[in-house]
Every structure is written in structure tokens, then in C-alpha cells.
Amino acid sequence: MSTLWVAVIAASVLSFAQKWVGYQAPPDVLERPRIARITTMLPIALLGALVATQAATSGPEIVLDARVAALGVAAVLLMLRAPFLVVVIGAAVVAAGLRALGWG
């Protein structure tokens, strides 16, 4: 078995174990105000970091290309409370248009 498969299986087992341990936590621990605030904000922070990483990097380099402009358009549309489908299509059109013009 290759090293890659060993790593994949080990990561799967560790992920399952972590999820199982989470289910074993007593409810009174999870209902504490501080823990509730952290668990509410953690997905937002992780998603923000993922979006920033995917939108502004290409390997080890920071790049400003059509993805950043599309992200800006999406942010503006979200602030204007546009429907999600409009946000996605608007960002895609901006990215495609800028790439067609040779930018990014």
C-alpha cells in the first residue's frame, strides 16, 4: 500500500474519531456562553480564510486577478441583499469578462 493511501486512511480515522469525541461531550459544556459564541463564529472564520486563500493566491504567490474582482462584486451584491444565485452569476460574469479581456 502506498504512503498516500496510508495518509488518507489515517486522516479518515482521525476525522471520524474527532467527530465521535465531539458527540461524547456533555451538553452542559456545549451550552456555556463562551463555547456557544466560539462554535457560532468558527465556521465563519474558516470559510473566510478559505475564500481569501483561494481568491488571492496561486501557489506560494499572492496574485490580484479576475478572482479578486469577482469576489469584490460578490461582496457588493451580498451587501445589497441580492439573492444568492444573482451573487454567483454576477461574480462569474465579472470573472469571465475580465479573463476574456486578458486580465487574470
C-alpha positions as CSV (number, residue, x, y, z in Angstrom):
1,M,0.0,0.0,0.0
2,S,1.4,3.4,-0.9
3,T,2.2,6.1,1.6
4,L,-0.5,8.3,0.1
5,W,-3.2,5.7,0.9
6,V,-1.9,5.2,4.4
7,A,-2.1,9.0,5.0
8,V,-5.7,9.1,3.5
9,I,-6.8,6.3,5.7
10,A,-5.1,7.7,8.8
11,A,-6.7,11.1,8.2
12,S,-10.1,9.4,7.8
13,V,-9.8,7.5,11.0
14,L,-8.6,10.6,12.9
15,S,-11.5,12.7,11.4
16,F,-14.0,10.0,12.5
17,A,-12.5,9.8,16.0
18,Q,-12.6,13.6,16.4
19,K,-16.3,13.6,15.4
20,W,-17.1,10.8,17.8
21,V,-15.4,12.6,20.6
22,G,-17.4,15.7,19.8
23,Y,-20.6,13.6,20.3
24,Q,-19.4,12.4,23.7
25,A,-19.1,16.0,25.1
26,P,-21.7,16.7,27.7
27,P,-24.5,19.1,26.7
28,D,-23.8,21.4,29.6
29,V,-20.3,22.0,28.3
30,L,-21.6,22.9,24.9
31,E,-24.3,25.3,26.3
32,R,-21.8,27.6,28.0
33,P,-22.0,31.1,26.6
34,R,-18.3,31.3,25.6
35,I,-18.3,27.9,23.9
36,A,-21.6,28.8,22.1
37,R,-20.1,32.0,20.8
38,I,-16.9,30.2,19.6
39,T,-18.8,27.4,17.9
40,T,-21.1,30.0,16.2
41,M,-18.2,32.1,14.8
42,L,-15.7,29.3,14.0
43,P,-17.3,28.3,10.6
44,I,-17.5,31.9,9.5
45,A,-13.8,32.4,10.2
46,L,-12.8,29.2,8.5
47,L,-14.9,30.0,5.4
48,G,-13.4,33.5,5.3
49,A,-9.9,32.1,5.4
50,L,-10.7,29.6,2.7
51,V,-12.2,32.2,0.4
52,A,-9.2,34.6,1.0
53,T,-6.7,31.8,0.3
54,Q,-8.4,30.6,-2.8
55,A,-9.2,34.1,-4.2
56,A,-5.8,35.8,-3.7
57,T,-3.1,33.1,-4.0
58,S,-1.7,31.0,-6.8
59,G,0.7,28.5,-5.2
60,P,3.0,30.4,-2.8
61,E,2.4,33.8,-4.6
62,I,-0.2,36.4,-3.8
63,V,-1.9,37.4,-7.1
64,L,-4.6,40.0,-7.9
65,D,-6.5,38.8,-10.9
66,A,-10.1,38.3,-12.0
67,R,-10.9,36.2,-8.9
68,V,-10.4,39.2,-6.6
69,A,-12.6,41.4,-8.7
70,A,-15.3,38.8,-8.8
71,L,-15.1,38.4,-5.0
72,G,-15.5,42.2,-4.7
73,V,-18.6,42.1,-6.9
74,A,-20.0,39.3,-4.9
75,A,-19.4,41.2,-1.6
76,V,-21.2,44.2,-3.0
77,L,-24.1,42.2,-4.2
78,L,-24.3,40.4,-0.8
79,M,-24.4,43.8,1.0
80,L,-27.2,44.8,-1.3
81,R,-29.0,41.7,-0.2
82,A,-29.2,40.2,-3.7
83,P,-30.4,36.6,-4.0
84,F,-27.5,34.1,-3.8
85,L,-28.0,32.9,-7.4
86,V,-27.6,36.5,-8.6
87,V,-24.4,36.9,-6.5
88,V,-22.9,33.7,-8.0
89,I,-23.9,34.6,-11.6
90,G,-22.7,38.2,-11.1
91,A,-19.3,37.2,-9.8
92,A,-18.9,34.6,-12.6
93,V,-19.8,37.1,-15.3
94,V,-17.3,39.6,-14.0
95,A,-14.5,36.9,-13.7
96,A,-15.3,35.6,-17.2
97,G,-15.4,39.1,-18.7
98,L,-12.1,40.1,-17.1
99,R,-10.4,36.9,-18.3
100,A,-11.8,37.4,-21.8
101,L,-10.2,40.9,-21.7
102,G,-6.9,39.2,-20.8
103,W,-6.8,40.2,-17.1
104,G,-6.1,37.1,-15.0
